[in-house]
Amino acid sequence: MKDCIRIADIKEYTGLSASSIWRLEYKGVFPKRRQLGGRAVGWLRCEVDEWLQSREKITVGSQSKLNREDATTESQSSSQPIILIQSYLLFNILKAMYPVL
């Protein structure tokens, strides 16, 4: 296989955490991993290099429209399960406190 790099090297090379890499890969934005063996995976260096070159540079204090939309959508979708769990817990607490006769 061509020049493959493992997750530890990818994290150092891109500056991203493993969960960020997984999230971007899941969205189809980051290059796909390749199976190297039983549990070993790696990424082609040439694909990661192309991804890094195509990635928009973001300066401190400014974000592109696309990145702002992604951040808004992601924060909204990640808070929905928490709100549902809180509502469920509150409902059960109130149900236990005030049983219907």
N, C-alpha and C positions, 0 to 999 in steps of 0.2 A: 504494500500500500504506500501511497505517497507520504510525504512528511506529515505525520499525525502528531497532534499535541493533546495532552491529557488535561483534565479539569483544573488541576493545580496551576498548570502553565497558562491555561486560558484565563483563569482569574487574575493572574499577575499581568498577563499580556493585555487584557482588556480593561482591567480595573473594576470589573463587575463581580458581584457575589455569585455563588453557585445558584441561588434561588432566582436571581435576576437573569442569569443565563438561561435557566430552565424556562422561565416565564417568556422571555423573548423567543426562545426556540419553539415553545408551544404556540405562540401567536404567529409563527412563521416568519419572523423578522430576522432571527439569528440563524446561521447555518445549521443544518441537521448533523447530529452526532453519528458516528459510524461504529458499528460493533467490531471490536478488535479481538475479543475472545469471549469466554464465558460471561464474565461480569465487567470486563474492561471496555470502555468506550473512549473515543477520541474524535477530534475534529481535524479536517484538512487545513493545514496552515494557509494555503492559497485562498480558500473560501473565507477564512477568518480575516485575512489581510484585505480581501475585497470588501467585506462587510465594514471593517474599520474605515477604509477609505471612503465608502459611500455614506457613512454615518455623518449626520450634520453636527458641526461643532456648536456647542451651546456655551455661551459665556455666562458668567455669574450675573444674576439679576435679569436675564432675558431668556425666554424660551420661544421656540417656534410654535406656530399655531397648532401643528400636529401634536407636539409634546404636551401642550396645555390641555388639548382635548383628551389625550390618552390619560393624563393624570386625573382629570375630572371624572372621566368614566370609571377609571380604576378605583378611585376613592369612593365613589357612589356605590359601585357594585360590591366593594369589600365591606361597607357598613351595613348592607341589607341583611346578611345573616345575623349580625350582632343584634340588630333591632328586632328581628323575628324571635331570637332566643330570649331577649329581655322581655318581650311581650308575652311569650309563653310562660316564663317564670312568674311574671307579675300576675297573670291570669290564674295560675295554680295557687299562688299565695293567697290571693283574694278568695278563691274558691274554698280553700281550707279555712280561712278566717270567717267567712260568711256562708255557711252551708244553707242550701235552700231547704226549707221545712216542708 
